[in-house]
Amino acid sequence: MIETTSSGGKCPVTCGGGDTAAATPENPQHKAGWAARKVAPEASMLVGKTGLFGLRRLSRGDILSVIPQNTTRLPIISGKVLRRFHIVSDPDGNRQIFKTNFINYPKSPEAKGVLAKALKRGLFVIEGEEWRWQRRALNPAFAPRNVARLTPPMTRSAAESADRLAAADGPVNISYEMMKTAFDVIVRVTFSGGDGESTVPLAAVNEAIEHYLEKTAKLSLLDLLGLPSWVPRPGRVRTHPTLKALKAGADAAIAERRRNPNSDNPALLDLLLDAEDPKTGRQMTDDELRDNLITFLIAGHETTALTLSWALYLVAMDPATQKRAAKEARAVLGTRAATGDDVDKLPYIRQVLHETLRLYPPIPVHLRTAAADDEVCGHAVKKGDMMIVPFYALHRHRRHWKQPRKFIPERFDDMSKIDRFAYVPFSVGPRVCIGADFAMQEAIIILATLLARHRFRLTDAKPPRPKLILTLRPDSDIWLDVTPRKAAKPA
């Protein structure tokens, strides 16, 4: 394995340094209160070198454990284990891979193979011109005006979650509660009719998604090593029958909505039915619609739920941050649930979520395959090389973040000073997550509503450690003590 030292410059604001750097007048972002912050739970990463059998043993517990710890210090690590690879955790490298030369770095067939059984015609999997026309057609559905129209189910689900927490007796399984809340949002937003209820059975959707994420779409060491998709992946099972039921339910919803359009209270399904490529006039077939709906269902609830679970754990770990965030939420909301109109009035809640996404990016590792020879961070890249881009390591990189292991929402008080290629929770470049604004709006509405009404404290349970399956999950469910706050005056 070959390692290099950094050759790039420091980010001017998130710039380099470890956890013990001192505050200076030239470094206004490093403020006096930062030193007291606690270290957020961290993943186990590879220290030193190991062979193929060692990697296999480590990966059984967590794929992140085979990513070298040095990726939080170096811009690139290159080597060969069955196949040439480059692990890139550098903003300039990201700019090249995800933007300036992104055509040369399509998603690796191995990574797409993880998702293709469920999403083979969906935006997340397809490449080239197929991806371009679909992206052009779908962009208007996620324009700010349409995202704003989809907020009522978020407010409703946030209020229901707050009520469930108020009725809880003893510690609460926050992981389960946030999964349920985000699931309620995405199903209502996607399939609801005028009454706000889903036209697809919720139980079938939930069971199919959970099984798919836990088993069928589990990331394997063999995916990182770039072995062909026909090589069996240990621990990955065949598609469960519930996924067929989910597809059948989506097909039925599409057929019903074509017969009975819902123009008064459009759900995401209605927006997609109307989607049209402005360049060619092409619209999606029912199969393409179905696969994109399932894409949004799977990606839309899992990633938001994890972000909210980690955020609530972090504010429980840091009472001062929780106090400030709750004060802001109560001043804006009083006793009601947050709405879309409140989102821009909750800047500190947004900062808490940005910092949560820095520490725990929902998709922490991206895989690309070089289509032609190139050079990245001074390393020669050959056609067919595997490009491993660990956003988890990039977000904790000592050269680009002050005190990277600590939970400090204030570092995001001015987003214009953050290097957009050093902070990439929703990816970056042309393939940036199409639902990023939707996800942030949903997370702000839910987190603000919960913090305005409840106080969250740690239990005696051991701290959760992040673990990569397909998404970055805690290694065990997050449990917190939850107590209602004293009633606030209506805002």
Salt bridges, closest charged atoms under 4 A:
ASP19 OD2 - ARG405 NH1 3.19
GLU42 OE2 - ARG396 NH1 3.41
GLU42 OE1 - ARG405 NE 3.09
ASP92 OD1 - ARG95 NH1 2.83
GLU110 OE2 - ARG83 NH1 3.70
GLU127 OE1 - ARG431 NH1 3.00
GLU129 OE1 - ARG132 NH1 3.86
GLU129 OE2 - ARG136 NH2 3.39
GLU130 OE2 - ARG282 NH1 3.34
GLU160 OE2 - ARG156 NE 3.26
GLU160 OE1 - ARG188 NH1 3.11
ASP163 OD1 - ARG453 NH1 3.55
GLU177 OE2 - ARG164 NH2 2.65
ASP184 OD2 - LYS180 NZ 3.49
GLU197 OE2 - ARG156 NH2 2.70
GLU214 OE2 - ARG473 NH1 2.47
ASP223 OD1 - ARG233 NH2 3.00
ASP223 OD2 - ARG236 NH2 2.59
ASP251 OD2 - ARG290 NH1 3.38
GLU256 OE1 - ARG257 NE 3.69
ASP270 OD2 - ARG257 NH1 2.69
ASP277 OD1 - ARG136 NE 2.79
ASP286 OD1 - ARG258 NH2 2.79
ASP287 OD2 - ARG121 NH2 3.96
ASP287 OD1 - ARG290 NH1 3.30
GLU288 OE2 - ARG282 NH2 3.63
ASP291 OD2 - ARG121 NH1 3.34
ASP291 OD1 - ARG290 NE 3.22
GLU302 OE2 - ARG473 NE 2.72
ASP318 OD2 - ARG37 NH1 3.54
ASP342 OD2 - ARG336 NH1 2.70
GLU355 OE1 - ARG358 NE 2.76
GLU355 OE2 - ARG411 NE 3.08
ASP385 OD2 - ARG84 NH2 3.00
ASP385 OD2 - HIS86 NE2 2.78
GLU410 OE2 - ARG37 NH2 3.08
GLU410 OE2 - ARG324 NH1 3.46
ASP413 OD2 - LYS31 NZ 3.29
ASP414 OD2 - LYS417 NZ 3.94
